[in-house]
Amino acid sequence: MRIEAVFFDIGETLVNEGEIYGRWADWLGVPRHTFLTKLGAILVTDGSYAELFEYFRPGFDLETEERRRAEAGMPNGFTADDLYPDARACVSALRDQGVFVGVAGNQPAAAARQFADLGLKVDVVGISAAWGVEKPAPEFFRRCVEAADRPAGQVLYVGDRIDNDVRPALDCGMQVAFLRRGPWGYIQRDDEALERCRFRLDSLAELPSLVAEHNREH
């Protein structure tokens, strides 16, 4: 089946979160390498990023800390400097092929404005806080399919996490491209799920030609 639409995850797919985590470590007064080491240890045990903040600051409340950071002139979030170098060219090349391009990820409401500021031209941006549903819920991926207005089998979801991206997108009937980067991309393992992916990528630079080749054959 052809690929008529491509949806990208945001964190560690389009946006490099390394510096974002680093700024959180600075805010919490924790050495950056210690902060990231603990993150890796939590991921190995299938824990969540929330456990990371709770470990270093018991009772951590994200909304409160984000407000304090904003008041201190250190707002949380991403900027154009955090965009992966291969993201912009990949999105542009896919759109040049006539492919519908969307972005959808688990992000706070403020991410909608932050993404708009990147100047990345896409057809739709889905933010979990605005949609009222988060990955890996099936409804999240159904929202992507509805936004694309194509059958699920013609929609490709690109993400770095097996738990939040690969498995649920496959279960929704979408095609999937697994991108191996970021901590989740290297730590998580599920050979059976990866075998079912349409593409396995080390860079977004590979994707446009793979989509074009696939569509020529279908």
C-alpha positions as a Markdown table, in Angstrom:
| # | Residue | x | y | z |
|---|---|---|---|---|
| 1 | Met | 0.0 | 0.0 | 0.0 |
| 2 | Arg | 1.3 | 3.5 | -0.9 |
| 3 | Ile | 2.3 | 6.0 | 1.7 |
| 4 | Glu | 0.2 | 9.1 | 1.3 |
| 5 | Ala | 0.8 | 10.7 | 4.7 |
| 6 | Val | 3.7 | 10.8 | 7.2 |
| 7 | Phe | 3.3 | 11.8 | 10.8 |
| 8 | Phe | 6.4 | 12.6 | 12.9 |
| 9 | Asp | 6.8 | 12.3 | 16.7 |
| 10 | Ile | 8.4 | 15.4 | 18.2 |
| 11 | Gly | 10.8 | 14.6 | 21.0 |
| 12 | Glu | 14.0 | 12.8 | 19.8 |
| 13 | Thr | 12.5 | 12.5 | 16.3 |
| 14 | Leu | 12.4 | 16.1 | 15.1 |
| 15 | Val | 13.6 | 17.8 | 18.3 |
| 16 | Asn | 16.8 | 16.9 | 20.1 |
| 17 | Glu | 15.9 | 16.8 | 23.8 |
| 18 | Gly | 19.5 | 16.5 | 25.1 |
| 19 | Glu | 19.9 | 20.1 | 25.9 |
| 20 | Ile | 16.4 | 20.3 | 27.2 |
| 21 | Tyr | 17.2 | 17.6 | 29.8 |
| 22 | Gly | 20.5 | 19.4 | 30.5 |
| 23 | Arg | 18.7 | 22.6 | 31.3 |
| 24 | Trp | 16.4 | 20.6 | 33.7 |
| 25 | Ala | 19.5 | 19.2 | 35.4 |
| 26 | Asp | 20.9 | 22.7 | 35.8 |
| 27 | Trp | 17.6 | 23.9 | 37.3 |
| 28 | Leu | 17.5 | 21.0 | 39.8 |
| 29 | Gly | 21.1 | 21.6 | 40.7 |
| 30 | Val | 22.2 | 18.1 | 39.5 |
| 31 | Pro | 25.3 | 17.4 | 37.4 |
| 32 | Arg | 24.2 | 16.8 | 33.8 |
| 33 | His | 26.0 | 13.5 | 33.5 |
| 34 | Thr | 24.4 | 12.3 | 36.7 |
| 35 | Phe | 20.9 | 13.3 | 35.6 |
| 36 | Leu | 21.3 | 11.5 | 32.2 |
| 37 | Thr | 22.8 | 8.4 | 33.9 |
| 38 | Lys | 19.7 | 8.1 | 36.1 |
| 39 | Leu | 17.5 | 8.6 | 33.1 |
| 40 | Gly | 19.2 | 5.7 | 31.4 |
| 41 | Ala | 18.8 | 3.5 | 34.5 |
| 42 | Ile | 15.1 | 4.3 | 34.7 |
| 43 | Leu | 14.5 | 3.5 | 31.0 |
| 44 | Val | 16.2 | 0.1 | 31.3 |
| 45 | Thr | 13.5 | -0.8 | 33.8 |
| 46 | Asp | 10.7 | 0.6 | 31.6 |
| 47 | Gly | 10.2 | 3.6 | 33.9 |
| 48 | Ser | 9.0 | 7.0 | 32.9 |
| 49 | Tyr | 10.7 | 10.4 | 32.8 |
| 50 | Ala | 8.4 | 11.5 | 35.7 |
| 51 | Glu | 10.4 | 9.1 | 37.9 |
| 52 | Leu | 13.5 | 10.9 | 37.0 |
| 53 | Phe | 12.3 | 14.2 | 38.3 |
| 54 | Glu | 10.7 | 12.6 | 41.4 |
| 55 | Tyr | 14.0 | 10.9 | 42.2 |
| 56 | Phe | 16.0 | 14.2 | 42.4 |
| 57 | Arg | 13.1 | 16.3 | 43.8 |
| 58 | Pro | 10.5 | 14.3 | 45.7 |
| 59 | Gly | 7.1 | 15.7 | 45.2 |
| 60 | Phe | 8.1 | 17.3 | 41.9 |
| 61 | Asp | 5.2 | 19.0 | 40.2 |
| 62 | Leu | 5.8 | 19.8 | 36.5 |
| 63 | Glu | 3.4 | 22.7 | 36.2 |
| 64 | Thr | 4.8 | 24.4 | 39.3 |
| 65 | Glu | 8.4 | 24.0 | 38.2 |
| 66 | Glu | 7.6 | 25.2 | 34.7 |
| 67 | Arg | 6.0 | 28.3 | 36.2 |
| 68 | Arg | 9.0 | 28.9 | 38.4 |
| 69 | Arg | 11.4 | 28.5 | 35.5 |
| 70 | Ala | 9.4 | 30.9 | 33.4 |
| 71 | Glu | 9.5 | 33.5 | 36.2 |
| 72 | Ala | 13.2 | 33.0 | 36.5 |
| 73 | Gly | 13.7 | 33.6 | 32.8 |
| 74 | Met | 14.5 | 30.0 | 32.0 |
| 75 | Pro | 11.4 | 28.7 | 30.3 |
| 76 | Asn | 11.0 | 25.0 | 29.5 |
| 77 | Gly | 10.6 | 23.9 | 25.9 |
| 78 | Phe | 12.4 | 23.8 | 22.6 |
| 79 | Thr | 13.7 | 26.3 | 20.1 |
| 80 | Ala | 15.0 | 26.2 | 16.5 |
| 81 | Asp | 18.4 | 25.4 | 18.0 |
| 82 | Asp | 17.1 | 22.1 | 19.3 |
| 83 | Leu | 15.8 | 20.9 | 15.9 |
| 84 | Tyr | 17.7 | 18.0 | 14.5 |
| 85 | Pro | 19.8 | 19.0 | 11.4 |
| 86 | Asp | 18.0 | 16.4 | 9.2 |
| 87 | Ala | 14.5 | 17.4 | 10.2 |
| 88 | Arg | 13.8 | 20.4 | 8.0 |
| 89 | Ala | 15.1 | 18.9 | 4.7 |
| 90 | Cys | 13.2 | 15.6 | 5.4 |
| 91 | Val | 9.9 | 17.4 | 5.8 |
| 92 | Ser | 10.5 | 19.6 | 2.8 |
| 93 | Ala | 11.4 | 16.6 | 0.6 |
| 94 | Leu | 8.3 | 14.7 | 1.6 |
| 95 | Arg | 6.0 | 17.6 | 0.9 |
| 96 | Asp | 7.7 | 18.0 | -2.5 |
| 97 | Gln | 6.6 | 14.5 | -3.3 |
| 98 | Gly | 3.0 | 15.5 | -2.6 |
| 99 | Val | 2.9 | 13.6 | 0.7 |
| 100 | Phe | 0.7 | 14.9 | 3.5 |
| 101 | Val | 3.0 | 15.7 | 6.5 |
| 102 | Gly | 1.9 | 15.9 | 10.1 |
| 103 | Val | 3.5 | 16.2 | 13.5 |
| 104 | Ala | 1.9 | 14.6 | 16.6 |
| 105 | Gly | 3.5 | 14.0 | 20.0 |
| 106 | Asn | 3.1 | 14.0 | 23.7 |
| 107 | Gln | 3.7 | 17.6 | 24.5 |
| 108 | Pro | 2.3 | 20.4 | 26.8 |
| 109 | Ala | 0.1 | 23.0 | 25.4 |
| 110 | Ala | 2.9 | 25.5 | 25.1 |
| 111 | Ala | 4.6 | 23.2 | 22.5 |
| 112 | Ala | 2.1 | 24.3 | 19.8 |
| 113 | Arg | 3.5 | 27.8 | 19.9 |
| 114 | Gln | 7.1 | 26.6 | 20.2 |
| 115 | Phe | 6.6 | 24.4 | 17.2 |
| 116 | Ala | 5.1 | 27.2 | 15.1 |
| 117 | Asp | 8.2 | 29.3 | 15.9 |
| 118 | Leu | 10.4 | 26.7 | 14.3 |
| 119 | Gly | 9.0 | 27.6 | 10.9 |
| 120 | Leu | 8.7 | 24.0 | 9.8 |
| 121 | Lys | 6.0 | 23.8 | 7.2 |
| 122 | Val | 3.7 | 20.9 | 7.9 |
| 123 | Asp | 0.0 | 20.2 | 7.2 |
| 124 | Val | -1.1 | 19.6 | 10.8 |
| 125 | Val | 0.4 | 19.7 | 14.3 |
| 126 | Gly | -1.1 | 17.5 | 16.9 |
| 127 | Ile | -0.3 | 18.2 | 20.6 |
| 128 | Ser | -1.4 | 15.7 | 23.2 |
| 129 | Ala | -2.4 | 18.5 | 25.7 |
| 130 | Ala | -4.7 | 20.0 | 23.0 |
| 131 | Trp | -6.1 | 16.7 | 21.8 |
| 132 | Gly | -6.8 | 15.6 | 25.3 |
| 133 | Val | -5.2 | 12.2 | 24.7 |
| 134 | Glu | -1.6 | 10.9 | 25.0 |
| 135 | Lys | 0.4 | 8.1 | 23.4 |
| 136 | Pro | 0.2 | 5.2 | 23.5 |
| 137 | Ala | -3.6 | 5.4 | 23.7 |
| 138 | Pro | -5.2 | 4.1 | 20.5 |
| 139 | Glu | -7.3 | 7.3 | 20.2 |
| 140 | Phe | -4.1 | 9.3 | 19.7 |
| 141 | Phe | -3.2 | 7.4 | 16.6 |
| 142 | Arg | -6.8 | 7.4 | 15.3 |
| 143 | Arg | -6.6 | 11.2 | 15.6 |
| 144 | Cys | -3.6 | 11.2 | 13.3 |
| 145 | Val | -5.4 | 9.0 | 10.7 |
| 146 | Glu | -8.5 | 11.3 | 10.9 |
| 147 | Ala | -6.3 | 14.4 | 10.4 |
| 148 | Ala | -4.6 | 12.8 | 7.4 |
| 149 | Asp | -8.0 | 11.9 | 5.9 |
| 150 | Arg | -6.5 | 8.7 | 4.5 |
| 151 | Pro | -6.9 | 5.0 | 5.4 |
| 152 | Ala | -4.7 | 4.0 | 8.3 |
| 153 | Gly | -2.6 | 1.7 | 6.0 |
| 154 | Gln | -1.6 | 4.7 | 3.9 |
| 155 | Val | -0.3 | 6.7 | 6.9 |
| 156 | Leu | 3.3 | 6.2 | 8.1 |
| 157 | Tyr | 4.2 | 7.1 | 11.7 |
| 158 | Val | 7.8 | 8.0 | 12.5 |
| 159 | Gly | 9.1 | 7.7 | 16.1 |
| 160 | Asp | 11.9 | 6.8 | 18.3 |
| 161 | Arg | 10.1 | 4.8 | 21.0 |
| 162 | Ile | 8.9 | 1.2 | 20.7 |
| 163 | Asp | 6.4 | 1.5 | 23.6 |
| 164 | Asn | 4.9 | 4.9 | 22.7 |
| 165 | Asp | 5.3 | 4.9 | 18.9 |
| 166 | Val | 6.0 | 1.6 | 17.2 |
| 167 | Arg | 3.6 | -0.8 | 18.9 |
| 168 | Pro | 0.5 | 1.4 | 19.2 |
| 169 | Ala | 0.9 | 2.7 | 15.6 |
| 170 | Leu | 1.2 | -0.8 | 14.3 |
| 171 | Asp | -1.9 | -1.8 | 16.4 |
| 172 | Cys | -3.8 | 1.0 | 14.7 |
| 173 | Gly | -3.0 | -0.4 | 11.3 |
| 174 | Met | -0.5 | 2.3 | 10.3 |
| 175 | Gln | 2.8 | 1.8 | 8.7 |
| 176 | Val | 5.7 | 2.6 | 10.9 |
| 177 | Ala | 9.3 | 3.9 | 10.6 |
| 178 | Phe | 11.4 | 3.4 | 13.7 |
| 179 | Leu | 14.1 | 6.0 | 14.2 |
| 180 | Arg | 17.0 | 4.9 | 16.3 |
| 181 | Arg | 18.2 | 8.0 | 18.2 |
| 182 | Gly | 17.7 | 9.5 | 21.6 |
| 183 | Pro | 17.8 | 7.4 | 24.8 |
| 184 | Trp | 14.7 | 5.4 | 24.1 |
| 185 | Gly | 15.8 | 4.6 | 20.6 |
| 186 | Tyr | 18.9 | 2.9 | 21.8 |
| 187 | Ile | 17.7 | 1.3 | 25.1 |
| 188 | Gln | 14.4 | -0.2 | 24.2 |
| 189 | Arg | 14.3 | -3.6 | 22.5 |
| 190 | Asp | 11.5 | -5.5 | 20.8 |
| 191 | Asp | 12.7 | -7.4 | 17.7 |
| 192 | Glu | 9.3 | -8.7 | 16.8 |
| 193 | Ala | 7.8 | -5.2 | 16.7 |
| 194 | Leu | 10.8 | -3.8 | 14.7 |
| 195 | Glu | 10.4 | -6.6 | 12.2 |
| 196 | Arg | 7.0 | -5.3 | 11.4 |
| 197 | Cys | 8.2 | -1.8 | 10.7 |
| 198 | Arg | 8.2 | -0.5 | 7.1 |
| 199 | Phe | 11.5 | 1.2 | 7.7 |
| 200 | Arg | 14.2 | 1.3 | 10.3 |
| 201 | Leu | 16.2 | 4.5 | 10.2 |
| 202 | Asp | 19.4 | 5.9 | 11.7 |
| 203 | Ser | 18.6 | 9.4 | 10.2 |
| 204 | Leu | 15.7 | 11.2 | 8.8 |
| 205 | Ala | 17.8 | 12.0 | 5.8 |
| 206 | Glu | 17.1 | 8.4 | 4.6 |
| 207 | Leu | 13.3 | 8.7 | 4.7 |
| 208 | Pro | 12.3 | 10.7 | 1.6 |
| 209 | Ser | 14.1 | 8.4 | -0.8 |
| 210 | Leu | 12.7 | 5.3 | 0.9 |
| 211 | Val | 9.1 | 6.7 | 0.7 |
| 212 | Ala | 9.6 | 7.6 | -2.9 |
| 213 | Glu | 11.0 | 4.1 | -3.8 |
| 214 | His | 8.2 | 2.4 | -1.8 |
| 215 | Asn | 5.5 | 4.4 | -3.7 |
| 216 | Arg | 7.0 | 3.7 | -7.1 |
| 217 | Glu | 6.6 | 0.0 | -6.3 |
| 218 | His | 3.0 | 0.3 | -5.1 |
